Amino acid sequence: MSDQDGRGGRGGAVAALVFAAVMVGFGLWLAHSLTAASKMQDCLMSGRSNCNVIAP
């Protein structure tokens, strides 16, 4: 019986870890997207007409 309890707890912990990693990745992506949108809005609000991002 204790063997089954150990596996269930470990599986739940792994699932929670995967979920947390996905949420952190989504949060980083969202922060990057919002920062890029904010920079674009700042450029447009300053009156510039050439606000395209130049890829290196």
TORPA-658141 format. One record per atom (N, C-alpha, C): x, y, z; residue in one letter; residue number from 1. Coordinates in Angstrom, 1 decimal, always signed. Atoms other than C-alpha are relative to their C-alpha. Example, Ala and Ser with C-alpha at 12.3 -4.5 7.8 and 13.67 -1.06 7.14 Angstrom:
<rs>
@c1:+0.9	c2:-1.2	c3:+0.0	code:A	pos:1
@c1:+12.3	c2:-4.5	c3:+7.8	code:A	pos:1
@c1:+0.9	c2:+1.2	c3:+0.0	code:A	pos:1
@c1:-0.9	c2:-1.1	c3:+0.0	code:S	pos:2
@c1:+13.7	c2:-1.1	c3:+7.1	code:S	pos:2
@c1:-0.8	c2:+1.1	c3:+0.8	code:S	pos:2
</rs>
This chain:
<rs>
@c1:+0.8	c2:-1.2	c3:+0.0	code:M	pos:1
@c1:+0.0	c2:+0.0	c3:+0.0	code:M	pos:1
@c1:+0.8	c2:+1.3	c3:+0.0	code:M	pos:1
@c1:-0.8	c2:-1.2	c3:-0.1	code:S	pos:2
@c1:+2.8	c2:+2.4	c3:+0.8	code:S	pos:2
@c1:+0.7	c2:+0.3	c3:-1.4	code:S	pos:2
@c1:-0.6	c2:-0.2	c3:+1.3	code:D	pos:3
@c1:+4.3	c2:+1.8	c3:-2.7	code:D	pos:3
@c1:-1.0	c2:+0.8	c3:-0.9	code:D	pos:3
@c1:+0.9	c2:-0.8	c3:+0.8	code:Q	pos:4
@c1:+1.1	c2:+3.1	c3:-4.4	code:Q	pos:4
@c1:-0.1	c2:+1.5	c3:+0.4	code:Q	pos:4
@c1:+0.1	c2:-1.4	c3:-0.5	code:D	pos:5
@c1:+1.0	c2:+6.2	c3:-2.2	code:D	pos:5
@c1:+1.3	c2:+0.8	c3:-0.4	code:D	pos:5
@c1:-1.2	c2:-0.6	c3:+0.4	code:G	pos:6
@c1:+4.6	c2:+7.0	c3:-3.1	code:G	pos:6
@c1:+0.0	c2:+0.4	c3:-1.5	code:G	pos:6
@c1:+0.1	c2:-0.3	c3:+1.4	code:R	pos:7
@c1:+4.0	c2:+6.8	c3:-6.8	code:R	pos:7
@c1:-1.0	c2:+1.2	c3:-0.3	code:R	pos:7
@c1:+1.0	c2:-1.0	c3:+0.3	code:G	pos:8
@c1:+0.9	c2:+9.0	c3:-6.7	code:G	pos:8
@c1:+0.5	c2:+1.4	c3:+0.4	code:G	pos:8
@c1:-0.5	c2:-1.3	c3:-0.5	code:G	pos:9
@c1:+2.6	c2:+11.7	c3:-4.7	code:G	pos:9
@c1:+1.1	c2:+0.5	c3:-1.0	code:G	pos:9
@c1:-1.0	c2:-0.4	c3:+0.9	code:R	pos:10
@c1:+5.6	c2:+11.7	c3:-7.0	code:R	pos:10
@c1:-0.5	c2:+0.4	c3:-1.4	code:R	pos:10
@c1:+0.6	c2:-0.3	c3:+1.3	code:G	pos:11
@c1:+3.5	c2:+11.8	c3:-10.2	code:G	pos:11
@c1:-0.7	c2:+1.4	c3:+0.1	code:G	pos:11
@c1:+0.6	c2:-1.3	c3:-0.2	code:G	pos:12
@c1:+1.5	c2:+14.8	c3:-8.7	code:G	pos:12
@c1:+1.0	c2:+1.1	c3:+0.0	code:G	pos:12
@c1:-1.0	c2:-1.0	c3:-0.1	code:A	pos:13
@c1:+4.7	c2:+16.6	c3:-7.9	code:A	pos:13
@c1:+0.6	c2:+0.3	c3:-1.4	code:A	pos:13
@c1:-0.6	c2:-0.2	c3:+1.3	code:V	pos:14
@c1:+6.1	c2:+16.1	c3:-11.4	code:V	pos:14
@c1:-1.0	c2:+0.8	c3:-0.9	code:V	pos:14
@c1:+1.0	c2:-0.8	c3:+0.7	code:A	pos:15
@c1:+2.8	c2:+17.3	c3:-12.9	code:A	pos:15
@c1:+0.0	c2:+1.4	c3:+0.4	code:A	pos:15
@c1:+0.0	c2:-1.4	c3:-0.5	code:A	pos:16
@c1:+2.9	c2:+20.4	c3:-10.7	code:A	pos:16
@c1:+1.3	c2:+0.7	c3:-0.5	code:A	pos:16
@c1:-1.2	c2:-0.6	c3:+0.5	code:L	pos:17
@c1:+6.5	c2:+21.0	c3:-11.7	code:L	pos:17
@c1:-0.1	c2:+0.4	c3:-1.5	code:L	pos:17
@c1:+0.2	c2:-0.3	c3:+1.4	code:V	pos:18
@c1:+5.7	c2:+20.8	c3:-15.4	code:V	pos:18
@c1:-0.9	c2:+1.1	c3:-0.2	code:V	pos:18
@c1:+1.0	c2:-1.1	c3:+0.1	code:F	pos:19
@c1:+2.7	c2:+23.0	c3:-14.9	code:F	pos:19
@c1:+0.7	c2:+1.4	c3:+0.3	code:F	pos:19
@c1:-0.7	c2:-1.2	c3:-0.4	code:A	pos:20
@c1:+4.8	c2:+25.6	c3:-13.1	code:A	pos:20
@c1:+1.0	c2:+0.5	c3:-1.0	code:A	pos:20
@c1:-1.0	c2:-0.4	c3:+1.1	code:A	pos:21
@c1:+7.5	c2:+25.5	c3:-15.8	code:A	pos:21
@c1:-0.7	c2:+0.6	c3:-1.2	code:A	pos:21
@c1:+0.7	c2:-0.6	c3:+1.1	code:V	pos:22
@c1:+4.9	c2:+26.1	c3:-18.5	code:V	pos:22
@c1:-0.5	c2:+1.4	c3:+0.4	code:V	pos:22
@c1:+0.5	c2:-1.3	c3:-0.4	code:M	pos:23
@c1:+3.4	c2:+29.0	c3:-16.5	code:M	pos:23
@c1:+1.1	c2:+1.0	c3:+0.0	code:M	pos:23
@c1:-1.1	c2:-1.0	c3:+0.0	code:V	pos:24
@c1:+6.8	c2:+30.6	c3:-16.1	code:V	pos:24
@c1:+0.4	c2:+0.3	c3:-1.4	code:V	pos:24
@c1:-0.3	c2:-0.2	c3:+1.4	code:G	pos:25
@c1:+7.5	c2:+30.2	c3:-19.8	code:G	pos:25
@c1:-1.0	c2:+0.9	c3:-0.6	code:G	pos:25
@c1:+1.0	c2:-0.8	c3:+0.6	code:F	pos:26
@c1:+4.2	c2:+31.7	c3:-20.7	code:F	pos:26
@c1:+0.1	c2:+1.5	c3:+0.6	code:F	pos:26
@c1:-0.2	c2:-1.3	c3:-0.6	code:G	pos:27
@c1:+4.8	c2:+34.6	c3:-18.2	code:G	pos:27
@c1:+1.2	c2:+0.8	c3:-0.7	code:G	pos:27
@c1:-1.1	c2:-0.7	c3:+0.7	code:L	pos:28
@c1:+8.2	c2:+35.4	c3:-19.8	code:L	pos:28
@c1:-0.4	c2:+0.4	c3:-1.4	code:L	pos:28
@c1:+0.4	c2:-0.4	c3:+1.4	code:W	pos:29
@c1:+6.7	c2:+35.3	c3:-23.3	code:W	pos:29
@c1:-0.9	c2:+1.2	c3:+0.1	code:W	pos:29
@c1:+0.9	c2:-1.1	c3:-0.1	code:L	pos:30
@c1:+3.9	c2:+37.6	c3:-22.2	code:L	pos:30
@c1:+0.7	c2:+1.3	c3:+0.4	code:L	pos:30
@c1:-0.8	c2:-1.2	c3:-0.4	code:A	pos:31
@c1:+6.3	c2:+40.0	c3:-20.5	code:A	pos:31
@c1:+0.8	c2:+0.6	c3:-1.2	code:A	pos:31
@c1:-0.7	c2:-0.5	c3:+1.2	code:H	pos:32
@c1:+8.4	c2:+40.2	c3:-23.7	code:H	pos:32
@c1:-0.9	c2:+0.6	c3:-1.0	code:H	pos:32
@c1:+0.9	c2:-0.6	c3:+1.0	code:S	pos:33
@c1:+5.4	c2:+40.8	c3:-25.9	code:S	pos:33
@c1:-0.6	c2:+1.3	c3:+0.5	code:S	pos:33
@c1:+0.5	c2:-1.2	c3:-0.5	code:L	pos:34
@c1:+4.0	c2:+43.5	c3:-23.6	code:L	pos:34
@c1:+1.1	c2:+1.1	c3:-0.1	code:L	pos:34
@c1:-1.1	c2:-1.0	c3:+0.1	code:T	pos:35
@c1:+7.4	c2:+45.2	c3:-23.5	code:T	pos:35
@c1:+0.2	c2:+0.5	c3:-1.4	code:T	pos:35
@c1:-0.1	c2:-0.4	c3:+1.4	code:A	pos:36
@c1:+7.7	c2:+45.2	c3:-27.3	code:A	pos:36
@c1:-1.2	c2:+0.9	c3:-0.4	code:A	pos:36
@c1:+1.1	c2:-0.8	c3:+0.3	code:A	pos:37
@c1:+4.2	c2:+46.6	c3:-27.6	code:A	pos:37
@c1:+0.1	c2:+1.4	c3:+0.6	code:A	pos:37
@c1:-0.2	c2:-1.3	c3:-0.7	code:S	pos:38
@c1:+5.0	c2:+49.3	c3:-25.1	code:S	pos:38
@c1:+1.0	c2:+0.9	c3:-0.7	code:S	pos:38
@c1:-1.0	c2:-0.7	c3:+0.7	code:K	pos:39
@c1:+8.1	c2:+50.3	c3:-27.0	code:K	pos:39
@c1:-0.5	c2:+0.6	c3:-1.3	code:K	pos:39
@c1:+0.6	c2:-0.5	c3:+1.2	code:M	pos:40
@c1:+6.1	c2:+50.5	c3:-30.2	code:M	pos:40
@c1:-0.9	c2:+1.1	c3:+0.2	code:M	pos:40
@c1:+0.9	c2:-1.0	c3:-0.3	code:Q	pos:41
@c1:+3.5	c2:+52.6	c3:-28.7	code:Q	pos:41
@c1:+0.7	c2:+1.3	c3:+0.4	code:Q	pos:41
@c1:-0.8	c2:-1.2	c3:-0.3	code:D	pos:42
@c1:+6.1	c2:+55.0	c3:-27.2	code:D	pos:42
@c1:+0.5	c2:+0.6	c3:-1.2	code:D	pos:42
@c1:-0.6	c2:-0.6	c3:+1.2	code:C	pos:43
@c1:+7.7	c2:+55.4	c3:-30.6	code:C	pos:43
@c1:-1.1	c2:+0.7	c3:-0.8	code:C	pos:43
@c1:+1.1	c2:-0.6	c3:+0.8	code:L	pos:44
@c1:+4.3	c2:+56.1	c3:-32.3	code:L	pos:44
@c1:-0.5	c2:+1.2	c3:+0.7	code:L	pos:44
@c1:+0.5	c2:-1.2	c3:-0.7	code:M	pos:45
@c1:+3.2	c2:+58.5	c3:-29.6	code:M	pos:45
@c1:+1.0	c2:+1.2	c3:+0.0	code:M	pos:45
@c1:-0.9	c2:-1.1	c3:+0.1	code:S	pos:46
@c1:+6.4	c2:+60.5	c3:-30.0	code:S	pos:46
@c1:+0.0	c2:+0.7	c3:-1.4	code:S	pos:46
@c1:+0.2	c2:-0.7	c3:+1.3	code:G	pos:47
@c1:+5.3	c2:+61.3	c3:-33.6	code:G	pos:47
@c1:+0.9	c2:-0.6	c3:-1.1	code:G	pos:47
@c1:-0.8	c2:+0.6	c3:+1.0	code:R	pos:48
@c1:+7.8	c2:+59.1	c3:-35.4	code:R	pos:48
@c1:-0.8	c2:-0.8	c3:-1.0	code:R	pos:48
@c1:+0.8	c2:+0.8	c3:+1.0	code:S	pos:49
@c1:+6.6	c2:+57.4	c3:-38.6	code:S	pos:49
@c1:+0.8	c2:-1.3	c3:-0.3	code:S	pos:49
@c1:-0.8	c2:+1.2	c3:+0.3	code:N	pos:50
@c1:+9.4	c2:+54.8	c3:-38.9	code:N	pos:50
@c1:+0.4	c2:-0.8	c3:+1.3	code:N	pos:50
@c1:-0.2	c2:+0.7	c3:-1.3	code:C	pos:51
@c1:+9.0	c2:+52.6	c3:-35.8	code:C	pos:51
@c1:+0.2	c2:-1.5	c3:-0.2	code:C	pos:51
@c1:-0.2	c2:+1.4	c3:+0.2	code:N	pos:52
@c1:+9.7	c2:+49.2	c3:-37.4	code:N	pos:52
@c1:+1.3	c2:-0.4	c3:+0.7	code:N	pos:52
@c1:-1.2	c2:+0.6	c3:-0.7	code:V	pos:53
@c1:+12.1	c2:+46.9	c3:-35.5	code:V	pos:53
@c1:+0.9	c2:-0.5	c3:-1.1	code:V	pos:53
@c1:-1.0	c2:+0.4	c3:+0.9	code:I	pos:54
@c1:+15.3	c2:+46.4	c3:-37.4	code:I	pos:54
@c1:+0.7	c2:-1.2	c3:+0.5	code:I	pos:54
@c1:-0.7	c2:+1.3	c3:-0.4	code:A	pos:55
@c1:+16.6	c2:+42.8	c3:-37.2	code:A	pos:55
@c1:+1.5	c2:+0.1	c3:-0.2	code:A	pos:55
@c1:-1.4	c2:-0.1	c3:+0.2	code:P	pos:56
@c1:+20.3	c2:+42.6	c3:-36.7	code:P	pos:56
@c1:+0.5	c2:-1.1	c3:-1.0	code:P	pos:56
</rs>
